[in-house]
Amino acid sequence: MQKIRPCLWFDDQAQEAAEFYVSVIGGDSRIVDVTRNAEAAPGETGTVLTVDFVLAGQEYLGLNGGPQFHFSEAVSLSVDCEDQEEVDRLWARFTEEGEESMCGWLKDRYGLSWQIVPRALPELLGGPDRARADRVMKAMMGMRKLDVQALQDA
């Protein structure tokens, strides 16, 4: 078990969301455990309380905590994408019933914010060529889903 792992608060969709995330991310992703409410718990006995899951080797805890709290863009999950094909695949899956935002950000159907980032972006924004970095930043600011070729051409 990791010493620190993010806990994602859902109303009552923690297991559904975890299963969705595992199916989208793939690789070293899986549901590890599901804990159900006991009689003394505040939720209905037998319903899902928590879901332990792994996405690409990173452990998470999904909690069915009720409708009191919601996700915001203040916390997002950033995905390092190998190439445009991976950007396109993840973008399509996460925006199903979700919503696009700007600069590679989106919200999935559960309201969780994701950054779908091509691996080439940090290199294009870094380095000594500040004029290139400015052109790349300007191009990125006009995009929703990031386009690797357009960023490289900037």
Number of C-alpha atoms within 10 A of each C-alpha: 6 7 5 8 12 10 14 19 21 24 14 19 20 24 23 12 19 23 16 15 20 18 14 17 18 13 12 11 20 20 17 12 12 16 14 16 15 14 10 8 11 10 17 13 13 12 14 20 25 24 26 19 22 22 19 13 11 13 20 20 20 24 21 20 18 14 10 8 10 13 15 11 13 6 10 15 12 13 17 15 19 12 14 18 12 17 23 15 13 17 25 15 17 23 15 12 12 18 15 19 16 14 19 21 23 24 22 20 16 17 16 21 24 22 22 23 24 21 16 17 20 11 9 20 18 12 10 8 10 12 11 18 20 15 17 19 17 13 18 21 13 11 16 15 22 25 20 19 10 12 22 14 10 16
